[in-house]
C-alpha cells in the first residue's frame, strides 16, 4: 500500500494513498493532474491555508476546514464543508449524494469550465470564509433525510470526505450499512462498526463484500 501524501505536490504525483493504485497509471488522480493544478492555483489566490487531510488537499481558514479538492473517477470536485449554507448564486453546487447534509461541491470535467468559473470559485470561497468567521453553527439543508444513526451523522460532520464516499455508494449498499449500523443497541458499538467499515466504504464496497 503506498504512503499517504504529506503535501499537495505528493498528492498530484502519487494520489491519496488509499489504494494499491497510488503512484501508478491506474491512480484516479493521474488523469486529472492538469485540472487539479489549475483549481489549486485559483484556490491559493484566496486567504485559505493549503494542507493535506484524509489523503487529499484540504484548505482551511484560522484552523477551520473550508473546502477540499479531490479527484473522482470521472471528475474533479471542489467540495465545501458547509456548502449547504452558501447562497449558490450561480446554481453550480451539487450534493455528493441525496442524503448529504452539509457538503456541496462544484464538479469539473475539463479546463474550460474552470476558466468560466474562476471568479465564481473565489466568490464562493470568500462567502465560505465569512460564514466561518461569523461563528454561526453549521446547519444542514432542510430537504435532506435524517434517517441515519446519530453516531454516523457526527462522523460525517467530522469527516466530510467520508460522507462523500458514503453518498457515492449505490442505494443498496447505503441501505445495507444503515441497517447494520442501526442494529447495534449500544452507541459505542455503532461507532465501532462505522470505523471498522470505513475502508470498505472508501473503496465503494458494501458491508458484506470482500
Secondary structure, 3 states (H helix, E strand, C coil): CCCCCCCHHHHHHHCCCCCCCCCCCCCCCHHHHHHHHHHHHHHCCCCCEEEEECCEEEEEECCEEEEEEEECCCCEEEEECCHHHCCCCCCCCECCCCCCCCCEEEEECCHHHHHHCHHHHHHHHHHHHHHHHCCCCCCCCCCCCCCCCHHHHHHHHHCHHHHHHHHCCCHHHHHHHHHHHHCCCCHHHHHHHHHHHHHHHHCCCCCCCC
